Amino acid sequence: MTGISLCMIIKNEEENILSCLRGLDQLVAEVLITDTGSTDQTIPLLKEFAKNFSKPLKIYETVWDNDFSKARNESLKYASQEWIMVLDADDILQPQSFSVIREAVNREFSLAYFFQIRSYRNEEKYEITRLINLFRNRKDIYYEGIIHNQIIGSITNIIEKQPKWHLKVLDQVIVNHYGYTKKTMISKEKLKRSMILLEKALSEPNLTLEKEIYYRINKLKVRRNIFFSQDNDLENTIDLLKKEGESILALVKTQDKQNIYQQSINYVLYLTLANIQIEMKEYYQAKNRIKEAINYFPNAPAFYYIIANILMKERNFREAIPNLQKCLKFKEDDSFNKFLPFDLDFIGHLPAYFLAACFFATGNPFIADKYLKICLFNKPDYKPALELKKKLDYLNSERQ
């Protein structure tokens, strides 16, 4: 099998690092850890853990220079295998993903792969993104950006020059990321640090339009997260967020041609703006925002799913139905944009359940039953669907 080097950068990760690494010796050929100045028990724990780890585990040290890409690229230079996988210490790669990765690294002309990242806010709630966590070991593949570092720019440059190479999505590969739980963000002052680095990035001379948009979108997201992590009422600050979002959107619309990287960050901007408006219960404005987004991203299931949920909140079930049907159609036709992050449940059991609920609410129990069966086929233990099934079964028994 083609070998994989796991490359990581860490600092003060005594609470997370061993959970991240357990079992990965069944997948990777070596683990290469670059420490940027740990002062806790991270390094002693790793040295003890390495004694029972079946693959080489090496620790390197580097000076932290307030630049994530610099540290990340430093970690890549130690890799000896054909492929590199990147994880954070607060990531856990689900074991069922291993076989998918093993098969993927043996595909000819595959240059890199997106993984599905589930960033948990608490034990149950998470947001879906996609990141390139697996790529070939080449000197012309490298990270850019002092914060929220990205590798896609160098990868798209290679593909544009050599079209034989491919960038693929592996949605079956799931990484649970715990770096954005409220506890973690407060304990590490993660949001404060992010804001400082984003300000630094935006002050760089000769900043390209693409990078300015990217950094400003991330700054908007950090500000939003600060308000939530501190339990602040958004009412006093929502105007600032919306004005900043509109300003970024104006910049986005000046772009002529958008590559995959630009499309993905613009997509995140529309989602962020829509979510801010939904959080403030500004449903009319949120619907208009999403309709505008659909013009740019007609094959993005998240927007159809979100607008359907708004319509259901307004008890406008009849208008919600075609949007939910569109979500199921995306899966049936395999016609959705695979480079834009969204929860795969948005094209699975969730729209099927809500279609059943909408048809039940509008007096169509037979159609409701049809969609309920689709939902339970995809997720047999989904409790809301099982509750709705009881209601439908009772209704059917009353008719007999």
KAPETA-V321201 format. One line per field, one symbol per residue. ss: DSSP state (A for helix, B for strand, O for the rest). phi: phi as a letter, one per 40 degrees, with the letter a starting at -180 (. if undefined). psi: psi as a letter, one per 20 degrees, with the letter a starting at -180 (. if undefined). Layout:
ss: ???
phi: ???
psi: ???
This chain:
ss: OOOBBBBBBBOOOOOOAAAAAOOAAAOOOBBBBBBOOOOOOAAAAAAAAAOOOOOBBBBBBOOOOOOAAAAAAAAAOOOOOOBBBBOOOOBBBOAAAAAAAAAAOOOOOBBBBBBBBBBBOOOOOBBBBBBBBBBBOOOOOOOBOOOOOBOAAAAAAAAAAOOOOBBBBBBBBBBBBOOOOAAAAAAOOAAAAAAAAAAAAAOOOOOOAAAAAAAAAAAAAAAAAAAAAOOOOAAAOAAAAAAAAAAAAAAAOOOOOOOAAAAAAAAAAAAAAAAAAAAOOOAAAAAAAAAAAAAAOOOOAAAAAAAAAAAAAOOOAAAAAAAAAAAAAAAAAOOOOOOOOOOAAAAOAAAAAAAAAAAAAOOOAAAAAAAAAAAAAAOOOOAAAAAAAAAAAAAAAAAO
phi: .ccbccbbbaafbccbcccccdgcccbbcabbbbcbhcbccdcdcccccccbccbdbbbbbaccbfaccccccccccccbccbbbbbcccbbccdccdcccdcccbccgccabcbcbbcccacbcabcbbbcbbaccbccbacbhcafdbbcdccccccccbcccbbbbbcccbbcbbcbcdcccccbfccccccccccccccccfccddccccccccccccdcccccccfcccdcbccccccccccccccdccccbbcdccdcccdcccccccccccccfcccccccccccccccbcbbddccccccccccdcgcccccdccccccccdcccfbccccbcaccccbbccccccccccccccgbcccdcdccccccccacbccdcccccccccccccccc
psi: qpqppopqprpmkhihhhhghpiiiigqhqpopopklpjbjgghgghghhhjpiqpoqpqqqppklohhggghghhiipirhqpppqrhkqopphiighggghhijpqjphrppqppoophahhpqqprpqoiprqnqhjorqqpiqlqqihghghgghhhnihqqprpniioppppjijqggghghjlggggggghhgggijpqkpqgghggghhghhghggghggghjkqpihiihggggggghgghhggiipfppagggghhhghgggggghghghjkmhghgghghhghhhhmikohhhhgghhhghhhjkmhhhhghhhhhghhgggiljqoiipprpiiijdhghgghgghghghjkmhghghghhhgghghnhjoghhhghhggghgghhhh.
